[in-house]
Every structure is written in structure tokens, then in C-alpha cells.
Amino acid sequence: MSIQVTINGDDHDLETNANEPLLTALRRAGLYSVKHGCETGDCGACAVLLDGVLVNSCTLLARQADGRRIETLEGLAPELPGQRGELHPLQRAFIETGAIQCGYCSPAQMLAAKSLLERQPDPTEDEVRDALAGVLCRCTGYVRPVEAVLRAAAVLRGEEVPPPPMPPTVNTFDWLFEPPDTPEELAPGDPSGGHDGATDIQTLTQTPVMVLAPPQTKVVNKAEAKVDAVKLAKGRAVFTDDMELPGMLYGALLTSPHAHARILDIDASAAERLPGVHAVLTYKNTARVMYASGGQSYPQPPPFDQVSLDNKVRHFGDRV
């Protein structure tokens, strides 16, 4: 079936089927800023603006968007062929504040912010946090994205904004505990100092932490944008999931609906007989390999706290 949609201001005819998610149809059309995440509407990485409202495209059927207006990050600051194009204030603010780290959720965060700022040009911090709450972000803790949205809001209101501040320097040598100024105090109880079941109380004096201003240097300690921040801010195809090669095989994950459980058995024989299926990997036919969930480099740093495929699932969404 064919649907007619307006994507980032341009009219498109998209071929789809009755059960295809809007997420899949948009990525097939080359809109790689729309990210695969949970595919259950929980993480928000796939969010787009549908008639100006933030929605999760993984839980919306493509045919439900027929005749409607869709906005993705590619439309935030569109580029002309052969031109770099300008950055939208939201994109620039996310770069300047360091709000983009891995960058996987950044497109959805910026669209959530755009929707908010169109309704409320001068939002409070709480309003920004509420707007971003539907997009899960492991890297940033939301501090920098909130700063970025507030900074972009000021720019869009025509205000002058100062350069992003450098983080303060903490003198760790002053993070010390001094010996008690007074003898050990004992809770009321045995006058001899013995224990009668009461809790001993010891008084410690803590030296205040000295927070130093950054040194005045010309090169060292100056803020620098992340090397791939612009690509990530524009939602370009930079992740493995964004690659398209001739003859590619595609994998699908079956994930756990339980927070903790043992897999008693898996019979994949019927799945293996399906047309086009090349392999079904489970704990039965795959080596048990430990790896680090927090590693973003090679070799991976410990702890090796995850298992590729195991007969136990350890969290909701773990691989089966």
C-alpha cells in the first residue's frame, strides 16, 4: 500500500504494508536520525513530530501517518545539495554545552525540545526536564541537555548568551579528614566505656573542599567541541545500524519480558525453517562470551558484566 505524507516540508509517497511501523518506513526513506531503540515505546529514541506532537514512531503504524505532517531532525536545519548549511540554535546549543555524548538519543531530545519551545518560548528548568523525560539518556544524566535547551531558548528569544562556562577545578588534596578535635565520645551507657548495646559515636572534622577557578590559559583548558558533534547533531548515518550494504542479512532480537528468569529451553526449529532465515542464535549454539556493558573502546575496560547469550536473563529487555 502507498501513503502520502509530508516529511520536513516535502511531500512523499511511501510504500508500506499494513503492519509496518512508521519507524521502519522512515528509515527506509533515508531518515536515519530516527533511531531504532526498544521498539516497544519505552525509550523514545525513535521519536518524531507528527503534526507537531512528539510520538514514538516504533509504536505507530506507517499507515496511521497517511495524510499527516512528519518532522525529523533532518528538517531542523535542512541542507541544500553541496552546502554544509547552518545549525539550528538547538543543534548549536547541544554542541556548545557538551550535551551530545554517544548522540544516539540526541535527535529525539532535540525534537522534544523543539516541540516544547514552540509552545513555551521561555520554559523553566522543570518544564524542560518534563519535556525530555520521555527520551531515555544513559550518558548525560540530563544536566547538559537541560542546559542546552535553556540556552537555545534564550537564543531563539533574541537574547545574548555567554560562552559555555568551563567546569570548576577541584583541589583533591584538600579533600581530607582531620583527626578528631575532641576525645572519642561514647553514647550514654556503661561508665567504664564498655559496650552495653548502645552505638558508639565518633566526631570527625571535615576540611571544606576548595573549588578553584580554571587557570587563565590561551590553549590548555579551553572548551572544544566533540569531534563528531556536528554529525551527531544533524542525525547523520554514523552508527552501525545506519549502514546499508548490498546483500545484507538483517538480525532481529527476541528480548526478555521478565526482570530475572532462567530459560529452561528454546526450540528454534520452526524459526529455522522459515524462508530467508539463515541462522537462529541462542545459548544452545553460541559460546558464552562475557563483555563489558560500559566499554566504548578497545580493549574493553572491566567489569565484564554482560553475557552475549545465556540461559539466564538478568533484566527486562535482555537478549533471549
Secondary structure, 3 states (H helix, E strand, C coil): CEEEEEECCEEEEEECCCCCEHHHHHHHCCCCCCCCCCCCCCCCCCEEEECCEEEECCCCEHHHHCCCEEECHHHCCCCCCCCCCCCCHHHHHHHHCCCCCCCCCHHHHHHHHHHHHHHCCCCCHHHHHHHHCCCCCCCCCCHHHHHHHHHHHHHHCCCCCCCCCCCCEECHHHCCEECCCCCCECCCCCCCCCCCCCCCECCCEECCCCEECCCCCCCCCCCCCCCCHHHHHCCCCCCHHHCCCCCCCCCCCCECCCCCEECCCCCCHHHHCCCCCCCCCCCCCCCCCEECCCCCCCCCCCCCCEECCCCEECCCCCEC
